[in-house]
Amino acid sequence: MALPAVDPASRLWALVDKADIRFRRALINAVLSARDEYTLQALTKLLEDGNIREAIERVAMTGALRMASEYAAVYTLTGQNTAEALRDMLDVAISFDQVNDRAVFHMQQERLRYIRGFTAEQRKATRAALTDGIERGLNPRDQARNFRSSVGLTAKQQGAVINYRRLLTNLDGDALDRQLRDRRFDRTIARSIREGKPLTRKQIDAMVTRYNERYIKYRSEVIGRTEALRAVHSGNDEMYRQAIDLGEVSPQQLERTWVTARDGRVRDTHSALGGTKRGIDESWETHNGSIRYPGDPDAPSAETIQCRCSLATRIVGPLD
């Protein structure tokens, strides 16, 4: 007979919700810090000297290390929270060992993932920004501003920002359809289009800056949920494995149930997983590949980005 859930999905959801906020703030602060890494004068000199690679890697590292630090904190806090749940269930003294070789290796791998990911995205976004600057005939100082504005965006998002500027410059009505635009500028844009009077550069810069800021916020929301889910479920999984290592529970006693958010936004592949059970060393299969738990760092991104699922882990069978 199954015992009461040691690790109900609701506990992990609560942890994810808190971690989500932490990761959102961490990304925004990382972007602000990275943008402050160089003064406009220093960036201008780097561009003039052709040392743009140094600038890209430095700002990317700033963001990556901040996010990696947040990941390690959430991973550890979750492990400690799961240890508390296990202590209540097993009535034994057990704690999360964050210097466990497996835990340390996992956090190191996540640190490398952040560095690789941020650097690759920053290179693409900056390349798009600088190409745009060349096409617009910007001087080195304005190119430096363009570089700074690209920090924190993906190449696709940077492309959207560039396109928004072009729409405003050309008085294209599509500028009023951009979802992330600041609607407070709508009347000004509509009047310029109606009267055929170009917007000033100052007006365009202000509108594009707000659009850029909203894209950063949007990216923080996407990354926040995804990284929170990954860190929480990874920390939870590690604590159970440490309990197994200590002999407090056996792998055969652990039963994990996939729990979805049960609404219309659940991806089809995860709807099919809802309610299905697996052991601690088993994975779920989808047409995209295997996944061990929501946010699994080794699973395809199509199965993890903005996922809102959780696991309910139970100890089944008699306890020694």
N, C-alpha and C positions, 0 to 999 in steps of 0.2 A: 504494500500500500504506500502511495506517494506521501511524503511528509510535506508540511507547509513550505511554501517557496522560500528558500534562503535568499534568493536574488530575483525578486519580482521585476517584471519589465518596468513597472512604475518607478522603482528606485533608480534604475538607469536613466529613464526619461528625465527625472528630476535633475540628475547629475548633468545630463546633456544640455538641458535648458540653461543651467548656470554656466557651464563651460562655453556654450554658444556665445553668451554675452562677453565672456572673457576673451575669446578668440576674435570677436568683432573689434573690440577695443584694441587688442594687441596689434591687429593688422593696420588699423587707422593710425595708431601711435607709431608703428614701424614705418609707415609711409611718410608721416610727418618728420620723423627722425632722419630717414634716408634723404628726404628732400632738403633737410638742413645740413646734410653731410658736407656739402660744398656751397660756398658763396657763389653768387652769379659771376663775380670776378674770377674766382678759381675755376669754375666750370668753363668760362669763356676761354681762359688760357689753355685748359686741357684740350678744348676743341680746336683752338688755333694750332696747338702743338701736335695734334693728331693722337692724343692719348685717351680717346674716348673709352677704350676697353677697360682701362683702369677705373674710370668713373663708374661704369656700368657694374663691374664686379664689386666695387666697394659699396654702392648703394644697395645692391642685391643682397650682399652679405649682411648688411644692417637689418634688413627686413627678415631675412631667413633666420638669423640667430635669435631675434626677438620671438618669432613664432615657435621656433624649436624650444626655447625656454618655457614658453607657455604650455606647449605640448607636454613637456616633462613634468610640469607642475600638475596639470590635470590628470595625467597618467598616474602619478604618484598618489594624488588625493583620492582617485577612484580606487586604487589598490587598497588604500587605508580604509575607505568606506566599505569595501567588500570584505575586508578582514573583520570589521566590526560585525557585519551581518553573519559571518561564519562563526565568530565567537559566540553570538547569541544562539545560533543553531546547534553548534557542536559542544558548547560549554567547555571550550578549551582556550588556553592562552595562545593566540596566534596573531601575528602582525605582518604587514607588508614589508618585504625586504627590497628596497629600491636599489641596493648595490648588488643584488643577485646578478650573476653573470648574464643570464638570459634577459633580464630587465634592462641592464646597462647596454647590452648589444642592441636591443630593440630601440632604445632612445637614441643611440648613436646612429642607427640606420635612419630614423626619422629626421635627425639633424641633417644628415647627408641629403635626404629627399628634399627637405626645404631648400637647402643651398642649391641643389641642381635645378629644382623647379623655379625658384625665384630668379636665378641667373639666366636660365633659358628664356623665360618670359620677358625679363627686362631687356635682354638683347633684342628680341623681336620688336617689343614696343618702342624702344629707343630708336631702332633702325627706321621704323615707320615714322616716328616723330621727326627725325633728322631729314629723312627724304622729303617729307612735307615741307620742312623749313627751306630746303634747297629749292624746291619748286616755287615757293613763295618769295624767294630771294632774300631771306632773312639775313641780317648781319650776325656775327658771332655771338653777340650778347643776347639777341632775341632767340638764337638757336639754343643758347644755354637755358633760357626760360622754357623753350619747347622740350628740352631734355628733362628738366625738372618736372614739368607737368606730366610726363610719361611714366614717372615713378609710381609703381603700385598698380598699373594697368596691364592687362594682357594685350597682345598685339591686336586682337579683334576689337577690344574696347578702345584702344588708342585709335584704330581706324574709324570707329564710330564718332569719336571726338573730332577727328580731322574732317570727316564728312559733315558734321554739324556746323563747323566753321564755314565750310564751303557753301552750305545751304543758306546760312545767314548772309554771307558775302554776296551771294547771287540773288538774294531776296526770293528764295524758293519757298513756297508754301509748305513744303514737306517739313520744314523746320518746326512747324506748329504741331506736327504729329509725333515728334520724338517723345517717347514715354518718360524719359528721365530729365526732360527739360524743366527749367524753373518757370512755371506758368505765370509768375509775376511779370515776366518780360513779354508775354503774349500780345498785349495791347500795343506795345511799342513796335514789335515785329510786324503785326498785322497792319498798323498804320503806315509803316515804311513800304510794305508790299503794295498797299492800296494807292499810296501817293507816288510810288516809284522813286522814293528818296532813299539812297543807300544809308545803311547804319554806319555810324562812326566806328573807327577802330577801337576806341575806348568802350563803346557799347558792346561790340562783338567780343572783345576780350573778357568783359565781365560776364556775358552770357555763356561763353565757352568755359570759363573758370568754374561757374556754378554747375555746368553739365559734367565737367571733369570730376568735381567733388562728389556729385551724386553717383557717378560710376564707381568711385572708390568705395562709397558707402554700400552700393549694391554688391560689389565684389566681396566686401567684408561680410555681408549677409550670406552669400553663397559659401565662402570659405569657412565662416564661423560654424555653421551647422555641420558641414562635412568633417572638419577637423575635430569638433567636439565629439561627434559620434565615434570617430576613429580612436581618439585618445581614451574616451570613457570605456568603450568595449574592449580595447586592447589592455587597459589597466585591470579591468574586471577579469579578463581571461587569464592574465598573468597571475593574479592572486589565487585563482582556483588551481592553477598549475603548481604554485608554491605549496598550497595545502596538500596536493597529491604528493609532492616531493617529501613533505614532512610526514607522510603516512597518516594524516588526519582523515583523509577520504580517498577512496579508490576511483579510478576513471570510470569503472563500471557503475558506480553509484550516482554519477552526474548525468542528468537529463536536461537538455536545453530545448526550449520551445521558441520558435520564431513568432514574434508578435508584431503585427502591422499597426499603423495608425487608424486603420479601418475607416478611411474616407476616400473620396474620389480622386485624391492626388497620389495615392499609392501606386508606384509603377507596377505594370502587369506582372513582371517576373517575381516581384515580392508578394503580390496578392496571392500568387500560387503557393508561396512558401508559408503563408500565415497558418499557424497552428501545427505545423509539422515539427517533428522532434528529431534531435540528433544527439550523439554522445559528444564528450569533450574533444575527442580527436577526429570527429567526422565533420564534413562540410556539406553545404547545400549546393545543389547543381542548378544552374540556369542556362539558357541558350547562349549567354555571354561568357560562361565559365563558372568556376567554383568560388564559393564565398564561405568563410568560416563563421563570420558574425557581421552584423551591420557595421560598416566602416572599415572592414578588413583591408589593411594596406596592400595586401597582395592580390586583392580581387580587381576585376576590371572596373575602371572609373564609371562605366555606365551603370554599375550596380551600387556605387557608393555616394556619388555626388548628390548632396541634399537629401539623402535617405532619411526617413523619420521612423524607421523600425527599431525594435529593441529585442532583447532576449530575456526569457524567464528561465533561470537555471534552478533546478530542484535536486535535492538529494533523495534518491529513491532507494528503498530497501532498508534493512536494519543497519543501525550504527553500532560499531563494536564498543 
